[in-house]
Amino acid sequence: MKRIEIIFSQAIEEDVLNALKTVPEAQFFTLIPGVRGKGYTTPKMGDAVWPEVNCLMIIYCANDMATDRIASEIEKLQKKYKNEGLAIFIM
């Protein structure tokens, strides 16, 4: 069983959800809105200085092929949104 965490800017939430529609295993997830933090792009702190926020999606997946498909879909979005903030971690 693998835990997949996808952290992304709230601005691209719809694109992330649409990209993962093709992966049946990705239809069962937890979505945590309003996540604040600083990664390699602009800080997302939800305040007057840095008003944007991130979302955190957690997916548990036992199928390695599905995990690879999820990662592939996110990698496609990372190429499209180079400056938005989009990361995937597979544990």
MDTraj code that builds the backbone (N, CA, C; nanometers):
import mdtraj as md
import numpy as np

residues = "MET LYS ARG ILE GLU ILE ILE PHE SER GLN ALA ILE GLU GLU ASP VAL LEU ASN ALA LEU LYS THR VAL PRO GLU ALA GLN PHE PHE THR LEU ILE PRO GLY VAL ARG GLY LYS GLY TYR THR THR PRO LYS MET GLY ASP ALA VAL TRP PRO GLU VAL ASN CYS LEU MET ILE ILE TYR CYS ALA ASN ASP MET ALA THR ASP ARG ILE ALA SER GLU ILE GLU LYS LEU GLN LYS LYS TYR LYS ASN GLU GLY LEU ALA ILE PHE ILE MET".split()
xyz = np.array([
    [0.0849, -0.1183, 0.0000],
    [0.0000, 0.0000, 0.0000],
    [0.0890, 0.1241, 0.0000],
    [0.0584, 0.2171, -0.0868],
    [0.1338, 0.3414, -0.0938],
    [0.0440, 0.4590, -0.0589],
    [0.1043, 0.5575, 0.0037],
    [0.0355, 0.6828, 0.0341],
    [0.0883, 0.7863, -0.0652],
    [-0.0029, 0.8479, -0.1356],
    [0.0322, 0.9498, -0.2332],
    [-0.0191, 1.0834, -0.1815],
    [0.0693, 1.1802, -0.1708],
    [0.0305, 1.3150, -0.1318],
    [0.0565, 1.4082, -0.2490],
    [-0.0452, 1.4826, -0.2855],
    [-0.0333, 1.5798, -0.3927],
    [-0.0655, 1.7163, -0.3317],
    [0.0291, 1.8065, -0.3390],
    [0.0106, 1.9416, -0.2878],
    [0.0072, 2.0345, -0.4083],
    [-0.0979, 2.1156, -0.4158],
    [-0.1139, 2.2013, -0.5331],
    [-0.1840, 2.3311, -0.4973],
    [-0.1576, 2.4311, -0.5783],
    [-0.2213, 2.5607, -0.5618],
    [-0.3723, 2.5462, -0.5815],
    [-0.4484, 2.6121, -0.4966],
    [-0.5943, 2.6067, -0.5064],
    [-0.6416, 2.6509, -0.6459],
    [-0.5643, 2.7347, -0.7118],
    [-0.6002, 2.7856, -0.8438],
    [-0.6105, 2.6757, -0.9489],
    [-0.5428, 2.5629, -0.9296],
    [-0.5454, 2.4559, -1.0301],
    [-0.6185, 2.3311, -0.9794],
    [-0.6974, 2.3455, -0.8757],
    [-0.7682, 2.2302, -0.8178],
    [-0.8526, 2.1568, -0.9218],
    [-0.9286, 2.2286, -0.9995],
    [-1.0144, 2.1653, -1.0999],
    [-0.9330, 2.0867, -1.2020],
    [-0.8182, 2.1411, -1.2423],
    [-0.7327, 2.0713, -1.3380],
    [-0.6758, 1.9427, -1.2797],
    [-0.6387, 1.9452, -1.1529],
    [-0.5869, 1.8249, -1.0871],
    [-0.6952, 1.7180, -1.0805],
    [-0.8148, 1.7568, -1.0374],
    [-0.9250, 1.6601, -1.0282],
    [-0.9595, 1.6022, -1.1657],
    [-0.9611, 1.6871, -1.2675],
    [-0.9907, 1.6390, -1.4030],
    [-0.8828, 1.5455, -1.4548],
    [-0.7577, 1.5750, -1.4270],
    [-0.6475, 1.4903, -1.4741],
    [-0.6541, 1.3509, -1.4127],
    [-0.7027, 1.3421, -1.2891],
    [-0.7059, 1.2130, -1.2196],
    [-0.8348, 1.1349, -1.2434],
    [-0.9292, 1.1916, -1.3169],
    [-1.0549, 1.1218, -1.3460],
    [-1.0337, 0.9924, -1.4241],
    [-0.9246, 0.9841, -1.4979],
    [-0.8987, 0.8651, -1.5798],
    [-0.8405, 0.7490, -1.4998],
    [-0.8081, 0.7735, -1.3738],
    [-0.7486, 0.6694, -1.2887],
    [-0.8518, 0.6286, -1.1828],
    [-0.9139, 0.5115, -1.1966],
    [-1.0184, 0.4718, -1.1018],
    [-0.9733, 0.4746, -0.9557],
    [-0.8507, 0.4347, -0.9291],
    [-0.8013, 0.4312, -0.7907],
    [-0.7875, 0.5710, -0.7309],
    [-0.7806, 0.6725, -0.8151],
    [-0.7668, 0.8102, -0.7668],
    [-0.9010, 0.8747, -0.7341],
    [-1.0083, 0.7998, -0.7493],
    [-1.1410, 0.8544, -0.7199],
    [-1.1752, 0.8439, -0.5716],
    [-1.0885, 0.7820, -0.4955],
    [-1.1055, 0.7690, -0.3509],
    [-0.9902, 0.8435, -0.2849],
    [-1.0197, 0.9606, -0.2325],
    [-0.9144, 1.0471, -0.1818],
    [-0.9665, 1.1337, -0.0685],
    [-0.8744, 1.1960, 0.0008],
    [-0.9054, 1.2985, 0.0997],
    [-0.8489, 1.4286, 0.0455],
    [-0.9303, 1.5333, 0.0470],
    [-0.8864, 1.6638, -0.0004],
    [-0.8933, 1.7626, 0.1158],
    [-0.7801, 1.8187, 0.1484],
    [-0.7713, 1.9145, 0.2581],
    [-0.7461, 2.0528, 0.1968],
    [-0.8458, 2.1423, 0.2017],
    [-0.8274, 2.2771, 0.1463],
    [-0.7599, 2.3696, 0.2468],
    [-0.7129, 2.4820, 0.1975],
    [-0.6579, 2.5844, 0.2855],
    [-0.5251, 2.5502, 0.3489],
    [-0.4440, 2.4718, 0.2803],
    [-0.3130, 2.4333, 0.3321],
    [-0.2149, 2.5471, 0.3055],
    [-0.1419, 2.5860, 0.4067],
    [-0.0460, 2.6957, 0.3946],
    [0.0961, 2.6423, 0.3964],
    [0.1847, 2.7141, 0.3275],
    [0.3241, 2.6725, 0.3317],
    [0.4093, 2.7396, 0.2273],
    [0.5353, 2.7014, 0.2268],
    [0.6323, 2.7543, 0.1318],
    [0.7123, 2.6393, 0.0762],
    [0.7079, 2.6293, -0.0536],
    [0.7878, 2.5283, -0.1232],
    [0.8873, 2.5989, -0.2133],
    [0.8945, 2.5561, -0.3384],
    [0.9897, 2.6142, -0.4325],
    [0.9280, 2.7236, -0.5177],
    [0.8006, 2.7579, -0.4939],
    [0.7364, 2.8681, -0.5648],
    [0.6935, 2.9731, -0.4627],
    [0.6074, 3.0616, -0.5032],
    [0.5580, 3.1678, -0.4162],
    [0.4921, 3.1079, -0.2920],
    [0.5175, 3.1637, -0.1739],
    [0.4519, 3.1135, -0.0524],
    [0.2996, 3.1206, -0.0656],
    [0.2333, 3.0249, -0.0077],
    [0.0861, 3.0210, -0.0057],
    [0.0457, 3.0237, 0.1415],
    [0.0254, 3.1446, 0.1944],
    [0.0025, 3.1605, 0.3374],
    [-0.1392, 3.2057, 0.3739],
    [-0.2212, 3.2407, 0.2749],
    [-0.3588, 3.2796, 0.3028],
    [-0.3706, 3.4085, 0.3827],
    [-0.2722, 3.4975, 0.3679],
    [-0.2784, 3.6244, 0.4422],
    [-0.2722, 3.7414, 0.3433],
    [-0.2626, 3.8619, 0.3955],
    [-0.2622, 3.9812, 0.3103],
    [-0.1377, 3.9897, 0.2216],
    [-0.0269, 3.9388, 0.2687],
    [0.0969, 3.9445, 0.1911],
    [0.1022, 3.8326, 0.0879],
    [0.0716, 3.7113, 0.1290],
    [0.0718, 3.5934, 0.0415],
    [-0.0687, 3.5320, 0.0459],
    [-0.1644, 3.5864, -0.0327],
    [-0.3053, 3.5499, -0.0155],
    [-0.3457, 3.4105, -0.0645],
    [-0.2682, 3.3506, -0.1498],
    [-0.3076, 3.2195, -0.2025],
    [-0.2893, 3.1097, -0.0980],
    [-0.3586, 2.9973, -0.1206],
    [-0.3431, 2.8787, -0.0362],
    [-0.3296, 2.7564, -0.1253],
    [-0.2828, 2.6494, -0.0679],
    [-0.2704, 2.5213, -0.1367],
    [-0.3811, 2.4270, -0.0926],
    [-0.3905, 2.3157, -0.1614],
    [-0.4744, 2.2029, -0.1223],
    [-0.3827, 2.0821, -0.1085],
    [-0.4232, 1.9897, -0.0259],
    [-0.3491, 1.8650, -0.0087],
    [-0.4444, 1.7500, -0.0379],
    [-0.4072, 1.6664, -0.1331],
    [-0.4855, 1.5477, -0.1668],
    [-0.4071, 1.4255, -0.1218],
    [-0.4748, 1.3366, -0.0518],
    [-0.4122, 1.2126, -0.0053],
    [-0.4868, 1.0953, -0.0690],
    [-0.4117, 1.0058, -0.1301],
    [-0.4673, 0.8866, -0.1932],
    [-0.3888, 0.7667, -0.1416],
    [-0.4589, 0.6631, -0.1002],
    [-0.3947, 0.5363, -0.0663],
    [-0.4187, 0.4409, -0.1812],
    [-0.3114, 0.3759, -0.2272],
    [-0.3227, 0.2932, -0.3464],
    [-0.2350, 0.1684, -0.3322],
    [-0.2935, 0.0519, -0.3555],
    [-0.2194, -0.0736, -0.3485],
    [-0.1705, -0.1187, -0.4860],
    [-0.2205, -0.0575, -0.5904],
    [-0.1895, -0.0965, -0.7270],
    [-0.0733, -0.0114, -0.7794],
    [0.0414, -0.0745, -0.8057],
    [0.1592, -0.0009, -0.8529],
    [0.1363, 0.0639, -0.9890],
    [0.0607, -0.0014, -1.0753],
    [0.0325, 0.0566, -1.2066],
    [-0.0510, 0.1836, -1.1921],
    [-0.1471, 0.1820, -1.1014],
    [-0.2298, 0.3001, -1.0773],
    [-0.1461, 0.4119, -1.0165],
    [-0.0565, 0.3769, -0.9267],
    [0.0331, 0.4771, -0.8677],
    [0.1163, 0.5437, -0.9764],
    [0.1672, 0.4648, -1.0698],
    [0.2452, 0.5197, -1.1808],
    [0.1597, 0.6098, -1.2694],
    [0.0350, 0.5727, -1.2919],
    [-0.0553, 0.6550, -1.3744],
    [-0.0864, 0.7872, -1.3055],
    [-0.1072, 0.7829, -1.1749],
    [-0.1319, 0.9061, -1.0995],
    [-0.0107, 0.9976, -1.1109],
    [0.1074, 0.9424, -1.0894],
    [0.2304, 1.0214, -1.0988],
    [0.2473, 1.0798, -1.2389],
    [0.2152, 1.0020, -1.3407],
    [0.2273, 1.0477, -1.4785],
    [0.1334, 1.1651, -1.5072],
    [0.0110, 1.1560, -1.4589],
    [-0.0853, 1.2648, -1.4795],
    [-0.0392, 1.3925, -1.4092],
    [0.0149, 1.3784, -1.2902],
    [0.0631, 1.4956, -1.2170],
    [0.1860, 1.5546, -1.2863],
    [0.2729, 1.4703, -1.3387],
    [0.3906, 1.5194, -1.4106],
    [0.3499, 1.6004, -1.5333],
    [0.2448, 1.5589, -1.6023],
    [0.1942, 1.6357, -1.7170],
    [0.1489, 1.7739, -1.6719],
    [0.0786, 1.7796, -1.5596],
    [0.0337, 1.9088, -1.5079],
    [0.1507, 1.9948, -1.4616],
    [0.2537, 1.9317, -1.4068],
    [0.3717, 2.0073, -1.3629],
    [0.4385, 2.0776, -1.4812],
    [0.4361, 2.0138, -1.5965],
    [0.4932, 2.0769, -1.7163],
    [0.4066, 2.1937, -1.7627],
    [0.2755, 2.1797, -1.7471],
    [0.1825, 2.2850, -1.7885],
    [0.1864, 2.4034, -1.6920],
    [0.1948, 2.3751, -1.5625],
    [0.1913, 2.4794, -1.4588],
    [0.3252, 2.4863, -1.3863],
    [0.4267, 2.5308, -1.4554],
    [0.5619, 2.5331, -1.3991],
    [0.5762, 2.6271, -1.2801],
    [0.4965, 2.7327, -1.2742],
    [0.5126, 2.8333, -1.1684],
    [0.3991, 2.8334, -1.0667],
    [0.3088, 2.7391, -1.0749],
    [0.1911, 2.7377, -0.9874],
    [0.2156, 2.6700, -0.8543],
    [0.3011, 2.5771, -0.8477],
    [0.3194, 2.5002, -0.7247],
    [0.2381, 2.3727, -0.7302],
    [0.3038, 2.2636, -0.7592],
    [0.2378, 2.1330, -0.7723],
    [0.3432, 2.0272, -0.7426],
    [0.3223, 1.9506, -0.6359],
    [0.4199, 1.8488, -0.5969],
    [0.3490, 1.7180, -0.5651],
    [0.4182, 1.6079, -0.5893],
    [0.3647, 1.4761, -0.5557],
    [0.4710, 1.4005, -0.4766],
    [0.4253, 1.3339, -0.3730],
    [0.5132, 1.2523, -0.2889],
    [0.4487, 1.1145, -0.2746],
    [0.5257, 1.0099, -0.3012],
    [0.4762, 0.8735, -0.2931],
    [0.5568, 0.8014, -0.1857],
    [0.4867, 0.7509, -0.0855],
    [0.5526, 0.6854, 0.0269],
    [0.5028, 0.5424, 0.0409],
])
top = md.Topology()
chain = top.add_chain()
for i, resn in enumerate(residues, 1):
    res = top.add_residue(resn, chain, resSeq=i)
    for name in ("N", "CA", "C"):
        top.add_atom(name, md.element.get_by_symbol(name[0]), res)
traj = md.Trajectory(xyz[None], top)
